[in-house]
Structures are given as C-alpha cells and as structure tokens.
C-alpha cells in the first residue's frame, strides 16, 4: 500500500524545510550584522588614526611655529649683538649691551643643582610606593600628597620660600661663614627640588609597579633579599623609565619662572658661588619684559627665550639618546 506524504509533515529524524529556511535567514542576519559591525569598527579606527596623525602634525607645527616666531623676533638683537650675545657677561639695557651668559649659567646651576638634590628623594619615594607599599590606605595617602605637591601653584612656593626657606638658608650661611644673603642660587635650587620631586616619583612608581612578578619571585626563590631584588632586578629593569622621569623633572626645572624669580636675588652679575644671588633666563624675561622700551631691548629678551628653548631641546635630545642606549642594553 503506497503512502503519500504531505509537504506539511516530515518523517521522523528529518528537518522541516521551513526550519531550514529560518536557520538560513538567521545566519544571513548574523553575517550582515557582523559585516556592518566590522565596517563600523574599521571606519571608527580609521577616523581615530587620522585624528591622532592630525594632532601629532599639529603639535609639530606648533613647536616649529614657536621656534620660527622666536627666531624672527630675535633678528634685531642678532644683528646688533652677533654671536657674542651667548657669552657676553654684561647686561645693560641703558647702553644697549646684552650678554646672556650670566643667565644661562644661572639657569643651568639652579636646574642641575635642584635635580641633584631631588633625585634621591624621587627614587626613594618611587621605590617605597611601587615596591614596599603598592596598595593600601597609606600608599593612597602618600601618593595623593606627592601629586598634590605638583598641583601647588609656583607663586605659593615663592611665598613659602621667602617666609620660611630664606631665613633658614640665611642662618645656615652664617654658620658656614658665607655672606648671609638668604636669597640666591642655592635657595632657588631648593625650591625647584621640592617642585620637581613629584614628576620623577610618580613616573618611577608606575614603572616599578610594571616589573613582572615572575622576575622578582625568581630572585626571591634563589634566596635574594629585598634589597638585592631592588638593586639587581627592579632598578636595572626600570632604569630607562626612571631616567625619563628625571629628564621630565629637569625640563620642569629649566622653565620654572615665578618661584625662582622670588628667591634667586635677581642680579645680572655672574654668580661667584651657589650661595650668591643670580638670575635665570626665565626670571629675566618675567622681570624685564614689560620694561623693554625699545626694539633692541625687547628683541634681546626674546632671543633669551630662544636660547632657553634651544637649551631645553638639546637636553631632551641628549636624554632621549641616553634612554635609547639604556633600552638597547
């Protein structure tokens, strides 16, 4: 007896054609959704990449624009003073005699002395917060305090230096037999040292926390002490990052103006010692820019800014070369 099977029914174990069509439609929808999502992601990534490229080119153009502006505005001073402007020792606006050497020397002395004072504190704070107490309320409290130091306006540091630090330095100078001026290169370096500690400390802490745990655990397994792990594992692994933080601190010290202006003494003479009054390029520009009453005087101050700009660029280029050498080692 023949049996005819209606299209509406299927034999046991077989799949209905309607179900197959439904599954195919679902798969097509999933594929379309994935294609739309992939296209949207590709388009978003393309826009994001173009935005990053645009911002990078904009920053390069901004830097070159600043340098070009400084060069153009410095041309009258370059024509009047020549190359002798860099090592000239006299700054006399009345006679139109301008020499940048005392201010260049004052800038380098204050910045590198501040860096020398701040580096032990910065690295110690970075190791303490990154290795000994990476978590907990004490770590959070100290980290916030360190970051707060960077947030304090420089004029506040200047007032604090005049009210607190200058009398202390004056008393110290009296004890060691130095003229007790109180203000000078040493006082400005102390202010700068306090101001730049957070930059190297914060970056150093972040780099130390990125050291792989397997390296430290392997050293401990071999019987190394905490100090040996820090000296032989953490510091070699993070030396490029620590140096980058120190370089960032130096850049901050080179350009500081207000706090240094208030405690450095503001004299155009070459400092005879680190306790003598002096001046930096930034402080001279801040003090005398509004007093520049003729073109050569104004151009000489702008050329001083150009020298400061070039010094900062050269130091950063040398620092980047040292960092690359650390990485290659």
PyMOL commands that set and color helices and strands:
alter all, ss='L'
color gray80, all
select helices_A, chain A and resi 17-85+93-95+101-132+137-151+154-175+185-209+213-221+226-255+258-263+281-291+295-328
alter helices_A, ss='H'
color red, helices_A
deselect
rebuild
show_as cartoon
